[in-house]
Amino acid sequence: MADAEGTEGQSKKKSATMMTIIGVAVLTLLGGGGGWVVGGMIAPGVKSAKQAEQATAAAAKPAEAGLQKISTEANNVVQLEPITSNLAYPSENWVRLEVALLFSEKPDVKLAEEINQDILAYIRTVSLQQIEGPRGFEYLRDDIQERVDLRAQGRVSKVMFRTFVIE
């Protein structure tokens, strides 16, 4: 009789465990199916990476043919080489800066190269605290404009920042 009660308790334990496993499996399947349905409703037209790349390349080709470069002698703009340098403090931070110069007369490439080197030398003396926030960026822009004005002696009318990244 004791054996009958022991096997009956074990079968109840096994059936309770089995019911828990089945319940978890059903809920998992319901959750996965629900996620799949909701995902299909939110993003129905997701393309593969290859298809997206092909679509971007196809769209870019006609645009490139009709798009005029900003750096031409006709509009007196010279795009300088990108400036990548570390800051004075902290020296592990890097700055990438792309600048274009608007000349008031015919562009002078030699002067543009001198200005590029001058900006690079200045960027190496700047600390991160000096260029933090919008006011710091404004001060940096004003300082670079002042240095360009001194170097160009009025031949450059404007310095245009294309990109400015701090890493």
Buried (B, 14 or more C-beta within 10 A) or exposed (E): EEEEEEEEEEEEEEEEEEEEEEEEEEEEEEEEEEEEEEEEEEEEEEEEEEEEEEEEEEEEEEEEEEEEEEBEEEEBBBBBEEBBBBBBEEEEBEBBBBBBBBBEEEBBEEBBEEBBEBBBEBBBEBBBEBBEEEEBBEBBBEBBEEBBBEBBEEBBBEBBEEEBEEE
